[in-house]
Every structure is written in structure tokens, then in C-alpha cells.
Amino acid sequence: MSIPAASLSTDQALPSFYYGRQTKPLFAVESLLSAFLPASSPFALPRSTYYRFPPTQAESGLILLEEGIASLCHAENNMVISTIFSPSLLGLIDGYGVFNGIPEKHHCSLFAETDLRGHWIAHQAAVEILNAQNLWQEMAHVLAQRLMVLSMRSQEMMGVDSYLMVRTLLTELADYPEAYRRQINVLSFIQRRTNLSRSRIMSILSELRKGDYITIHRGVLRTIAHPLPAHF
């Protein structure tokens, strides 16, 4: 059978993934990045590493993501909340907690799905720029769109059988830019987004490989059939 390379644009994948890409308020994001960059310093995070947002006002800040794919994770268990593509801003939730008296509560951590590059700006400096340049409306656009994506994703992953979880996440991953996708281990990608055991995920991937539905090389998704089987 002929199997296309791992690049699909289809509503088979998680709707929140495509909704997030199609509705991303790029003008607002770029306006904020342009305003923040002069007061920022370089930031980089290697692939497959975590970044814990600092818990104090003196260290709190925003990450201006200019290159790469990151995941926001629950700080307690590292389960993925949402996947963020550059360009974007990160650290908004924890920054709010630090500056509004929420004691020692780590809400999110950041995981580098790929090598990340960007800048960092102190939270207080960012607030001063937002006030001075009247950019709170742009920030509201970013937050509102992200909240909608998070709401959609939480609904999509509730009450879904294990194969459908794997199927939809494979289709999502297949649509990532190839340069980024080649940096992502498919097993880890699925495991950090579900409560499925490693053995269950490997069993499903093994059966899909036997059926020539997917090709995985050194842990990286290389090709995927269109469509994947509806049932396991």
C-alpha cells in the first residue's frame, strides 16, 4: 500500500489542535513580542527538558517563544495541558499567581518538545509596558483564545477509549512541521498527554506498524496512513 509522509490536515485529529492553529491571534502576539523584546534577555531551553517557573516576584517573568514547540504541563505530575507553537508567550498563569498573593503554588511547568529559542522579560517590566503602551487588549485576546483551546481539549480527552486517544494524537503529531516532529519521541508524546500505560501505547503502535499504517524510526513518527483505522 502507498502511505504518505507524516503530514495530514484533517479534522480526524483533536479539533482543539486545529482550532488553536487557525484562530491564533498572531497580530496580538506579535504586537506584544515587539513591545517586550527591547526589555528582554535571551532565553533557550534544550529539547526534552523542563523549566519550572520561579515562585517569587523577583524572579517571575514571561517567556517570549520565538522558535520551537513547547508544552505547558501540570506542575504536580507533568501531564500536558496544552501544546504551544512559536511565536507565543508563556508564564502568564504562574506570573498571575506570584503577583496576586497565591502562596508557593506552582501551577505549570514548561516542557521543551523541541529546542526552544526566545527571550525572557521580568513580569513587572512586562506589566509596565502593557500599561504604558495600552496593550492589555492584545493580552486579553491571547488569554481568551488559549482558554478556549484548553476548554476544548479537556472535553475531547474525557471518556475516550485508549485507541482513539492514540489515533488522534498520532494524527496531530503527523501535522507538525517535519523539522520539529523529527525531534519528538512519539511514545513520550502520547504518554505525557494521556493516562495510558507505556505497555498499552506500545501495543497499539506495534499493531499499527504491523498493518503498515505508520512508520516509526528511532522513536520518531515518519509516515502515517490516511485515514488510520477507526477501531482497534
C-alpha positions in Angstrom: 0.0 0.0 0.0 1.1 3.6 -0.6 1.5 5.6 2.6 2.0 9.4 2.5 4.6 11.1 4.6 3.5 12.1 8.1 1.7 15.3 7.2 -2.0 15.5 7.5 -4.5 18.4 7.6 -7.7 16.7 8.7 -10.4 17.1 11.3 -9.6 13.5 12.4 -7.1 14.9 14.8 -8.0 16.8 18.0 -10.2 19.7 16.9 -8.6 21.9 19.6 -5.2 21.5 17.9 -6.6 22.8 14.5 -8.8 25.3 16.2 -5.8 26.7 18.1 -3.7 27.0 14.9 -6.5 28.6 12.9 -7.6 31.1 15.5 -4.3 32.1 17.0 -4.3 35.9 17.4 -1.0 36.4 15.6 -1.3 40.2 15.4 -1.8 40.4 19.1 1.1 38.0 19.8 3.5 39.8 17.5 2.5 43.2 18.9 3.3 42.0 22.4 6.6 40.4 21.4 7.7 43.6 19.6 6.9 45.7 22.7 8.6 43.3 25.2 11.7 42.4 23.2 13.7 45.7 23.9 13.4 45.0 27.7 14.1 41.2 27.5 17.1 38.9 27.6 17.9 35.8 25.5 16.3 32.5 26.6 17.0 29.0 25.4 15.8 25.5 26.5 17.2 22.2 25.1 14.8 19.6 23.8 13.2 17.2 26.3 13.9 19.4 29.4 11.6 21.0 31.9 11.5 24.6 33.0 9.9 25.5 36.4 8.5 29.0 36.5 10.1 30.8 39.5 7.8 31.2 42.6 9.0 34.7 43.7 8.2 38.2 42.4 11.9 39.0 42.0 12.4 36.0 39.6 9.0 35.8 37.9 8.8 36.5 34.2 7.3 35.8 30.8 9.0 33.7 28.1 8.7 35.1 24.6 8.8 32.0 22.5 10.2 32.7 19.0 11.2 29.3 17.8 10.1 25.7 18.7 7.3 23.8 20.2 6.6 23.7 24.0 4.1 22.0 26.2 2.5 23.6 29.3 2.3 20.8 32.0 0.7 20.4 35.4 3.5 21.1 37.8 2.5 18.3 40.1 2.5 15.4 37.6 3.9 16.8 34.4 0.8 15.9 32.4 0.5 18.0 29.3 -2.2 20.7 29.5 -1.6 22.3 26.1 0.9 22.4 23.3 2.2 25.8 22.3 3.8 26.7 18.9 6.0 29.7 18.4 5.5 32.6 18.3 3.8 32.8 21.7 4.0 34.0 25.3 4.4 31.6 28.3 4.3 32.1 32.0 1.1 34.1 32.2 -0.7 31.8 34.8 2.2 31.4 37.2 3.0 35.1 36.9 -0.5 35.9 37.9 -0.3 33.7 41.0 3.0 35.2 42.1 1.8 38.8 41.9 -1.6 38.1 43.4 -0.6 36.5 46.7 -1.1 32.8 45.9 1.5 31.3 48.2 4.1 28.9 46.8 1.8 27.4 44.3 3.4 26.0 41.1 0.6 25.8 38.6 2.6 24.9 35.4 5.9 23.8 34.2 7.2 24.1 30.7 8.5 21.1 28.6 10.6 21.6 25.5 9.2 19.3 22.8 11.9 20.7 20.5 14.8 23.0 21.1 13.4 26.3 22.2 14.7 29.8 21.5 13.3 33.2 22.5 13.6 35.8 25.2 12.6 36.4 28.8 11.2 39.5 30.4 10.6 40.2 34.1 6.9 40.1 35.0 7.0 43.7 36.5 8.7 45.1 33.4 6.0 43.4 31.2 3.2 44.9 33.2 4.7 48.4 33.0 5.0 48.0 29.2 1.4 46.8 28.9 0.3 49.9 30.9 2.5 52.4 29.0 1.6 51.1 25.5 -2.0 50.3 26.3 -1.6 46.6 25.2 -3.9 44.9 27.7 -6.5 44.3 24.9 -3.9 42.3 23.0 -3.1 40.3 26.1 -6.8 39.6 26.6 -7.0 38.3 23.0 -4.2 35.9 23.7 -5.6 34.7 27.0 -9.2 34.3 25.7 -8.1 32.2 22.7 -5.9 30.0 24.9 -8.7 29.5 27.4 -11.0 28.3 24.6 -8.4 25.8 23.3 -7.8 24.4 26.8 -11.6 24.0 27.3 -12.0 22.1 24.0 -9.0 19.9 24.7 -10.2 18.9 28.2 -13.6 17.8 26.7 -12.0 15.9 23.9 -9.9 13.6 26.1 -12.7 12.7 28.6 -14.4 9.3 28.3 -12.4 8.3 25.2 -11.0 4.8 24.7 -7.3 4.2 24.6 -7.0 3.5 20.8 -8.9 6.7 19.9 -6.6 8.7 22.2 -3.5 7.3 20.4 -5.1 7.6 17.0 -6.0 11.3 17.4 -2.6 12.2 18.9 -0.8 10.4 16.1 -2.7 12.4 13.6 -2.0 15.6 15.4 1.7 14.8 15.6 1.8 14.0 11.9 0.8 17.5 11.1 3.6 19.1 13.0 6.3 20.7 10.8 8.8 18.0 9.9 11.8 19.8 11.4 10.1 19.8 14.7 8.4 16.4 14.5 11.8 14.7 14.0 12.8 15.9 17.5 9.8 14.3 19.2 9.7 10.8 20.6 6.2 9.5 19.7 5.8 7.2 22.7 6.7 10.0 25.1 4.5 12.4 23.2 1.4 10.2 23.7 2.2 9.1 27.3 2.6 12.7 28.6 -0.9 13.6 27.1 -2.8 10.6 28.4 -3.1 8.3 31.4 -2.3 5.3 29.3 0.5 2.9 30.4 3.6 2.6 28.3 2.8 -1.0 27.5 -0.7 -0.2 26.2 0.7 2.6 24.0 3.4 0.3 22.6 0.9 -2.4 21.9 -1.2 -0.1 19.8 1.7 1.4 18.0 3.0 -2.2 17.3 -0.2 -3.3 15.7 -0.4 -0.1 13.6 3.1 -0.7 12.4 2.3 -4.4 11.6 -0.6 -3.2 9.5 1.7 -0.7 7.6 -0.4 2.2 8.9 2.5 4.0 10.5 6.3 4.0 10.2 8.4 4.8 13.3 12.2 5.1 13.1 14.2 5.6 16.2 11.1 6.7 18.1 10.1 9.3 15.5 6.9 9.2 13.5 7.9 9.1 9.9 4.8 8.2 7.9 1.1 7.7 8.6 -1.7 6.2 6.5 -4.8 8.3 5.7 -7.0 7.5 7.4 -6.0 5.4 10.3 -8.4 2.6 11.2 -11.5 3.8 13.1 -11.3 1.0 15.6 -8.6 -1.2 17.1 
